Amino acid sequence: METISCKVRGMHCTNCAQSVSRYLEHKGMQDVNVSFATEELSFTLPEGISSARDVLNGINQMGYQVILPDQPQPGTLFLNTLTFKFFFCAVFTAPLLLHMWVNWSWLHNTYVQLALSTPVFLMGLWHFGRSAWRSLVNRLANMDVLITLGATAAYGYSLTGTLLHLGSEYMFYETAAAIITLVFLGNLLEERSVKQTTTAIADLARMQVTTARLIQEHGDHEHIHIVDNQTLKPGDKVLVNTGDKIPMDGTIYWGSGHLNESMITGESTPVAKSEKHKVIGGTMLEDGSIKMFVTATGKDTVLSYIIELVKQAQNSKPDMQKLADRISGIFVPLVLGIAIATFLGWAIFTHVSTGAAIMKSIAVLVIACPCAMGLATPAAVMVGLGRAANNGILIKGANTLEAFKDIRYVVLDKTGTLTTGKLQVGNYHFEGMTEQEFKKTVYSLEKYSSHPIARSLAGLWKGEGETPLQQVREIKGRGMQAKDAAGNEWQLGSFVMAEKTISDDSHNIYLLKNGQLAGWIDLIDEIRPDAALMVKQLQHEGIKTVLLSGDTERKCRELAAQTGITEVFAGQTPEQKLQKIDALMKEAAVAMVGDGINDAPALARASIGISLSDATHVAMQSANVILLNNRLSSLPLALGLGRHTYLTIKQNLFWAFIYNIIAIPFAAFGVLSPISGAGVMALSDIVLAVNSVRLRYKKVI
């Protein structure tokens, strides 16, 4: 099934995004995600449909503008902005409202009021009326239906009184104009407030725009050309000097320097880089000079991949939003029914005039705010995910963010997780071979493994040469196995592989030749400096920490004692790790922290899989959460952000529901006028946006 991603222009509130979403769902599209704040749209075509052309044309017919990825981004005319529309209407509405406090005779003239209100009403029809009509045609009544009906009723009633000379009690021109102007103001404030929730993506996107010093070689000479980084392609050579941005992902082949990778990892300390080191596009070279090969461009870069993941996560909906969406779907018809009942109740059972009854029903129409229910979750999710991204925490999906609130166990792997994985060789022993043969054999086996220990050891002994091997295979949780040209069978791995040949389990790696011990290696692995602090913070929050490792019982107990972990499961195979995860998940939700490659099954099985890894595509695809800065101390922040984002969503939904539950009856019983109702409605969304933006600064751990 094909996934369609594009931009949608012309959505002026969250209710517009909901209208587009409901339209696509009505057409049978799957996995629909529409974001008002980022103007992003994605959905999956159902089986049997090969083209999205008709569906996208339908969105255009609703009055929005679909922009496909390969289309240029059109500019927005100032005349089409909410800023212009609000100020245009405010110029005419201000004197209309002024007549309520001053006795200037010309302001009380019926035709002057008609002249002042008509431009505002026409602007309202052009903006809200078209949207309302298109939503009704598609059987998806949106909030603009309520605004249009309210303003039209007030203007039409006043116009009738003017044409028939029925007197001043029919004059409600200021109501019609004020409704439209105040709703424009509300939409404008909502637009600006919600945009504040997307600053993380904007900051990351700005990092992609830069120039590059392209190196072109002519014989023995190099020529430098300043080019747009978007024109680079893999294989190009680029010069980067102090203060320059790395234009694209690449590998250094000359020079050295210190890179500021804070926007990727959240770590402000510059990182030393030299030849053969990989660099990430968008990061800053703070000092030094390097030459690099470009290895990835466009959407293949780490930064583009991060931006895409953050966008997808921000556009996804947690389970809590589903109730609000269902209620929002029936909200407009329900409010229309209440407005009609309000008019009939006041007109039939009281002695008020028809005009007064109409005004009370109009107040019901304009005070109702379905946008608040649609904005409650996305605003909080965008801020929570954005703050996480700025701190080097990449969270995939709003459901993952929501799941953090239930975590009671954090299960940690040992090598490469609680330890740095940057191993040094200590003592080693070999039998029946020379030292070089021993090292060559070990390297030749370990180079095929993806385990952190194997990668470290292969890197240390890479220069010792290589032994030709056949039938090389990795036995998960045990080690490597292969045959040489002479038919000898070699095994290299943990004590589990060698326990039949030796009783001493104190060594890290054992080498066997034809089932007999041929040597062993001791490795020195450094504990991450923030591991103990992380364990202490989690325990303070009532979260139990568990060490789950394939290493020996003795070494795991030593590490647990140094970090403060009280529960240890050692000597575990990948299958046993899965069983332990399953057993813990029967008690409570579990977060598993691993290296993102070797622990993939356990990461996938846990409630939340968390990877400490370099910013590589492999690591990003193996877990729900990536700690890009490789710092365990970021884990409590991720958990805290998850809990507080969920709390913010609950606060927002409570406000959205309680506002409508209280405000609509107040309007129906005549406590609020249409003008005050429109003003209160305009401010309701701002409360949610401000409460969500507060999440960016509040203390979460």
Disulfide bonds with the S-S distance in Angstrom:
none
